[in-house]
Amino acid sequence: MILPPTYFIILLLLSIGLHFLFPINKFIFPPYTYLGFLLIAFGGIINLWTDLLLKRKKTTVKPFENPAYLVTSGPFRITRNPQYLGFAAILLGVAINHGTVITFVSPIAFVILMELLFIPFEEKNLERIFRKEYVEYKDRVRQWL
């Protein structure tokens, strides 16, 4: 099974490659393209923070494994999917930094893939394992932002 980080890397490389192969329809120009670096930094920080929290709680990061602990602190207070949000932010940051239309396919594709392939299973699994605690968490924290 292909895991989310692999989809992220493939889409990142695809975005960069397509930008250089088809650098047409550039619609974001400097200095606005530099805003992409802020999103890239945000995505990297949120991913590292999330990974650290999950390791501290000794629970899995893999979508198809059963978690040992329901983490609701740190970035999990604002989104139920901080790692996916971080990956999407990086892809969006790269798209803004390049400024071409074709690069925006990657962040959109990433979100769609996560919504179809991983999030539904994870949500059902978390609800099955943590029951009321997860339902209450789900009611107060948005899926993405």
Phi, psi and omega per residue, in radians:
M1 nan 2.340 3.096
I2 -1.416 2.221 -3.109
L3 -1.638 2.813 -3.093
P4 -0.885 -0.739 3.128
P5 -1.059 -0.557 3.114
T6 -1.194 -0.752 3.059
Y7 -1.031 -0.749 3.128
F8 -1.021 -0.875 -3.106
I9 -1.107 -0.762 3.123
I10 -1.050 -0.806 -3.123
L11 -1.205 -0.586 3.081
L12 -1.122 -0.858 3.126
L13 -1.118 -0.682 3.106
L14 -1.098 -0.768 3.129
S15 -1.051 -0.825 -3.134
I16 -1.147 -0.789 -3.141
G17 -1.076 -0.793 3.135
L18 -1.123 -0.615 3.108
H19 -1.045 -0.752 -3.104
F20 -1.390 -0.488 3.105
L21 -1.368 -0.659 -3.086
F22 -2.285 1.168 -3.090
P23 -1.371 0.859 -3.098
I24 -1.758 2.864 3.109
N25 0.984 0.820 3.051
K26 -1.235 2.191 -3.111
F27 -2.235 -0.037 3.034
I28 -2.110 2.243 -3.056
F29 -2.187 2.764 3.065
P30 -0.997 2.523 0.113
P31 -1.493 -0.061 -3.074
Y32 -1.145 -0.496 3.121
T33 -1.097 -0.447 -3.126
Y34 -1.194 -0.305 3.063
L35 -1.082 -0.428 3.094
G36 -1.030 -0.600 -3.138
F37 -1.117 -0.582 3.092
L38 -1.126 -0.748 3.116
L39 -1.172 -0.661 3.102
I40 -1.108 -0.773 3.115
A41 -1.117 -0.791 3.105
F42 -0.997 -0.834 -3.133
G43 -1.078 -0.738 3.115
G44 -1.129 -0.775 -3.135
I45 -1.116 -0.809 -3.106
I46 -1.140 -0.605 3.097
N47 -1.207 -0.761 3.115
L48 -1.129 -0.741 3.137
W49 -1.087 -0.798 3.140
T50 -1.100 -0.805 3.140
D51 -1.050 -0.737 3.114
L52 -1.076 -0.793 3.122
L53 -1.068 -0.777 -3.133
L54 -1.136 -0.676 3.105
K55 -1.190 -0.693 3.107
R56 -1.081 -0.628 3.141
K57 -1.512 0.003 3.131
K58 0.930 0.819 3.097
T59 -2.131 2.818 -3.027
T60 -1.321 2.666 3.036
V61 -1.808 -0.219 -3.067
K62 -1.402 2.297 -3.025
P63 -1.104 -0.478 -3.060
F64 -1.804 0.226 3.040
E65 -1.825 2.697 3.134
N66 -1.402 2.154 3.113
P67 -1.262 2.582 3.133
A68 -1.608 -0.273 -3.028
Y69 -2.624 2.457 3.080
L70 -1.629 1.875 -3.126
V71 -1.505 2.173 -3.135
T72 -2.234 0.184 -3.130
S73 -1.810 3.120 3.122
G74 1.053 -2.376 -3.110
P75 -1.163 -0.303 3.099
F76 -1.204 -0.170 3.068
R77 -1.319 -0.411 -3.099
I78 -1.933 -0.286 3.130
T79 -2.655 2.494 3.094
R80 -1.386 -0.216 -3.083
N81 -2.268 1.078 -3.055
P82 -1.109 -0.585 3.139
Q83 -1.228 -0.725 3.098
Y84 -1.125 -0.691 3.085
L85 -1.079 -0.738 3.116
G86 -1.090 -0.784 3.104
F87 -1.097 -0.772 3.138
A88 -1.103 -0.682 3.122
A89 -1.112 -0.716 3.112
I90 -1.100 -0.812 3.132
L91 -1.086 -0.705 3.099
L92 -1.168 -0.689 3.098
G93 -1.072 -0.732 3.099
V94 -1.118 -0.727 3.128
A95 -1.084 -0.782 3.123
I96 -1.142 -0.724 3.136
N97 -1.074 -0.690 3.099
H98 -1.373 -0.622 3.035
G99 1.332 0.168 3.138
T100 -1.820 2.620 -3.061
V101 -0.999 -0.760 -3.034
I102 -1.044 -0.521 -3.087
T103 -1.258 -0.308 3.140
F104 -1.374 -0.120 3.078
V105 -1.163 -0.681 -3.059
S106 -1.092 -0.884 3.130
P107 -1.118 -0.617 3.114
I108 -1.159 -0.788 3.125
A109 -1.086 -0.684 -3.139
F110 -1.084 -0.846 -3.137
V111 -1.061 -0.769 3.139
I112 -1.083 -0.785 3.130
L113 -1.078 -0.739 3.131
M114 -1.136 -0.719 3.135
E115 -1.125 -0.579 -3.099
L116 -1.569 -0.705 -2.963
L117 -1.703 -0.463 -2.987
F118 -2.171 -0.853 -3.007
I119 -1.030 -0.795 3.141
P120 -1.027 -0.746 3.123
F121 -1.131 -0.817 -3.116
E122 -1.044 -0.777 -3.114
E123 -1.102 -0.767 3.108
K124 -1.116 -0.727 -3.134
N125 -1.122 -0.791 3.122
L126 -1.115 -0.677 3.111
E127 -1.176 -0.659 3.123
R128 -1.151 -0.717 -3.067
I129 -1.400 -0.798 -3.007
F130 -1.805 -0.073 3.051
R131 0.791 -2.086 -3.024
K132 -1.036 -0.675 -3.128
E133 -1.037 -0.730 3.136
Y134 -1.269 -0.697 3.137
V135 -1.053 -0.753 3.116
E136 -1.141 -0.718 3.088
Y137 -1.089 -0.786 -3.130
K138 -1.084 -0.599 3.135
D139 -1.225 -0.479 -3.076
R140 -1.831 -0.188 -3.116
V141 -2.150 2.277 -3.114
R142 -1.234 2.738 -3.113
Q143 -1.159 -0.829 -3.141
W144 -1.904 -1.191 3.102
L145 -2.545 nan nan
